[in-house]
Amino acid sequence: MITKFVGMYPFYNFQLLLSDKGRLYFFLYPLVFCICFLLVGCASFVFKPSVVETKIIEAGEATPPVNFEFMGRVLVKGGNKGFSGGIRWSHVSTVDNIHLLSPFGQVVAEIKSSEGAALLTTSEQKIYRATNVESLIKQVLGWRLPILGLQYWVRGVNAPKTKSEIDRDADGRVIGIRQDGWTITYTSYFPSKLIKTEQPRVLVLKRSNLKIKLVIDNWEAK
């Protein structure tokens, strides 16, 4: 059976011939498109908790130190060179040991830092030294990784040496920190059943045109 559709427009005449099967597709396609559009819209919607309290913390207020080790993924956009891959970070007292990994798990750079000394080794076994670890990373890798603050921010707390602002939601959970020119947004936490204290899982750091997204897959406090 052939169905004939005839439409009249001011400047055009057109005819559309469809079989029974084609006619079914003709009517269902707009419906399917609308459903897909709604599903995509729902999937892309991210709930952002409202800030109900902002606290200003002056420099020098104590933040308890915690040793930790975690594995995760990091995405860097906006520096002279971007980066996308894995990260393994061990922090013990004032010593940090960080491995940046390619998507295939190979070591791209190893960063060792302690008070007043930093060393960076590339995958080509080139070794760079400096007194400031953040300046060293920017010089060699082309983007800034704020280790001195991030060692606190990954725990959802502020660094104690400089002034900061902390945003909390209605449940008292930290959802944002502003410190040292950085804006840190927390978008996900580990389930409380897996970790004794609330531990951020996903955080986004922004400063000027630089954006760093860190996803923590495995966290261990030492």
C-alpha positions in Angstrom: 0.0 0.0 0.0 1.3 3.5 -0.9 0.2 6.5 1.0 0.4 9.9 -0.7 0.9 13.1 1.3 0.4 16.4 -0.6 1.4 19.6 1.1 0.9 23.2 -0.1 3.2 26.0 0.8 3.1 29.6 -0.7 6.0 28.9 -3.1 6.3 25.1 -3.1 4.3 22.0 -3.8 5.7 18.7 -2.6 4.7 15.1 -2.5 5.9 12.4 -0.2 5.3 8.7 -0.9 5.6 6.3 1.9 4.9 2.6 2.4 3.1 1.4 5.5 6.5 0.8 7.2 7.8 4.2 6.1 4.6 5.9 7.3 5.1 4.4 10.7 8.7 5.8 10.9 7.4 9.1 9.6 5.1 9.5 12.6 7.3 7.9 15.2 10.6 9.7 14.4 9.5 13.1 16.0 8.4 11.3 19.1 11.6 9.3 19.4 13.6 12.5 18.9 11.7 14.3 21.6 12.2 11.5 24.1 16.0 11.3 23.3 16.2 15.1 23.7 14.6 14.9 27.2 16.8 12.0 28.3 20.0 13.8 27.2 18.8 16.9 29.0 18.2 15.0 32.2 21.5 13.2 31.9 23.5 16.4 31.5 21.7 18.1 34.4 23.9 18.2 37.5 22.5 19.1 40.9 24.5 21.8 42.6 23.8 22.2 46.3 23.1 25.7 47.5 25.6 27.6 49.7 24.0 28.3 53.0 27.1 29.3 54.9 30.4 31.0 54.0 33.1 31.2 56.6 36.3 33.4 56.3 39.3 31.8 57.9 42.3 33.9 58.7 45.9 32.7 58.0 47.5 30.8 60.8 44.4 28.9 62.0 45.5 25.3 62.6 44.5 22.5 60.2 45.3 19.0 61.5 47.9 17.3 59.2 47.0 13.9 57.7 49.2 11.5 55.8 47.5 10.0 52.8 47.9 8.1 49.6 45.5 8.0 46.7 45.1 7.0 43.0 42.9 8.8 40.5 42.7 10.7 37.3 43.4 14.3 36.4 42.4 16.5 33.5 44.2 19.8 32.9 43.0 22.5 30.5 44.1 26.0 29.8 47.9 25.9 30.5 50.6 26.1 27.9 50.2 22.3 27.7 47.2 20.3 28.8 47.3 16.9 30.4 45.0 13.9 30.8 45.9 10.8 32.6 46.4 9.1 35.9 47.8 10.4 39.2 49.3 8.5 42.2 50.1 10.7 45.2 51.7 9.8 48.5 51.9 12.5 51.2 53.8 11.8 54.4 54.6 14.6 56.8 56.2 17.3 54.6 57.2 14.8 51.8 55.2 14.4 48.6 55.8 11.8 46.0 53.6 12.2 42.9 53.5 10.1 39.7 51.7 11.4 36.7 50.6 8.6 34.4 49.7 8.3 30.7 46.2 6.9 29.9 48.1 3.5 29.4 49.6 3.7 32.9 53.2 4.7 31.9 55.0 7.3 34.1 55.0 10.7 32.4 56.6 12.5 35.3 57.7 11.8 38.9 57.6 14.7 41.3 59.3 14.6 44.7 59.0 17.5 47.1 60.0 18.3 50.6 60.6 21.6 52.4 62.8 23.8 50.3 63.6 21.1 47.7 61.8 19.7 44.6 62.9 17.2 42.0 61.0 16.3 38.8 62.0 13.3 36.6 60.4 13.0 33.1 59.7 9.8 31.1 63.0 10.5 29.2 64.8 10.4 32.5 65.6 14.1 32.4 66.0 15.4 35.9 65.1 18.9 37.0 65.6 20.5 40.4 64.3 23.6 42.1 63.5 25.0 45.5 59.8 25.6 44.7 57.9 22.6 43.5 55.0 24.5 41.9 57.3 26.7 39.8 59.2 23.6 38.8 56.1 21.8 37.5 55.0 24.9 35.5 58.5 25.3 34.0 58.8 21.6 32.9 55.2 20.5 32.3 53.8 23.9 31.2 50.9 24.1 33.7 50.6 24.8 37.4 49.8 22.2 40.0 49.2 23.9 43.4 50.6 21.0 45.5 51.1 23.2 48.6 47.4 23.9 48.8 46.1 20.8 47.1 47.5 18.5 49.8 44.8 20.1 52.0 42.1 20.7 49.4 41.9 17.0 48.4 40.7 16.5 52.0 38.1 19.2 51.8 40.0 21.6 54.2 41.8 24.8 53.7 45.6 25.3 53.8 46.5 27.0 57.1 49.2 29.5 56.0 46.9 31.9 54.0 43.5 33.4 54.3 40.6 31.4 52.8 36.8 31.3 52.3 34.8 28.1 52.8 31.3 27.4 51.5 29.1 24.8 53.1 25.7 23.4 52.1 22.7 22.7 54.4 24.3 19.5 55.7 27.5 21.3 56.7 29.5 19.7 53.9 32.2 21.7 52.2 31.3 22.5 48.6 33.7 25.2 47.8 37.0 26.8 48.9 38.6 30.0 47.6 42.3 30.4 48.5 45.5 31.7 47.0 43.7 32.8 43.8 42.2 29.4 43.3 38.5 28.4 43.4 37.9 24.8 44.4 34.5 23.2 43.8 33.6 19.8 45.3 31.1 18.0 43.1 31.2 14.5 44.7 32.1 12.7 47.9 32.9 9.1 48.7 29.9 7.2 50.3 30.1 7.5 54.0 30.0 3.7 54.4 33.3 3.3 52.6 35.3 6.0 54.4 35.0 6.9 58.1 35.2 10.7 57.5 33.7 12.6 54.6 36.2 12.5 51.8 35.9 14.4 48.5 36.0 12.3 45.4 35.7 14.8 42.6 37.0 18.4 42.8 37.5 21.1 40.2 40.2 23.8 40.6 40.1 27.0 38.6 42.4 29.9 38.4 42.3 32.5 35.5 42.1 30.3 32.3 43.4 27.2 34.0 41.1 24.4 35.0 42.1 21.1 36.7 39.6 18.3 37.4 40.7 15.7 39.8 38.9 12.4 40.3 40.0 10.3 43.3 39.4 6.6 42.7 41.1 5.1 45.7 41.9 7.0 49.0 43.8 5.8 52.0 44.6 7.9 55.1 47.8 6.8 56.8 
